[in-house]
Amino acid sequence: MFKILHFGRSCKAYLSLYKDHAPKIKLCCEACGRSLHKHGRYYRSVTTKHSIYRIPIYRLYCPDCRSTVSLLPGFLVPWARFATWVREAAITRKLLGLSYRQARKTTTVPALRYSHSTMRRWWKRHIRTASSVALWVAGQLVSAGFDGDLLRMYPPGAAKKPEDTLLWLRQLLSCYTPVYPWRQGYFALLNSRLPGAELL
Ligand SMILES: [Zn+2]
């Protein structure tokens, strides 16, 4: 199991805080409620625009359930090798009309370039998850008392395209977080808040 939390806005910030020390947080087991114990760490690599970082991932353990929880920073989701802001930048460029090739070329240095099929996979995944993430963000806005017409923000037109939902999600996000979270981006910010496995 894993738990995604906000542990700094960048890999450098994460490393300066947690290179040698586990985060000082107390969590309870989601299954039985018992306090989790520290349970060592392992290392994972994370690729950013310019570098590959090796970062420690701290683990917690429930002695009753004998289950382990890995604490991931918001910019690193379990299935991904690249930091969320690289994927987010690539998806944003594609959404603005750039080709896969142009998006790939402008989001990492040449030595760290990802493949065409990786980019396509990111794009398809985003299209798949965007509607449930958009509904979650809309729900958050409604419960916070936002009084704008959220459905009106959906791009007009009779022929709906998958990109329309992506554009709607961006509109909702600009209401949810009026100041764009520079450095970490929307994906890392949302990953530590989204319920379930609807990760970006
Ligand atoms: Zn437990």
Boltz pocket constraint, residues with backbone or C-beta under 6 A from the ligand:
constraints:
  - pocket:
      binder: B
      contacts: [[A, 29], [A, 30], [A, 31], [A, 32], [A, 33], [A, 34], [A, 62], [A, 63], [A, 64], [A, 65], [A, 66]]
      max_distance: 6.0
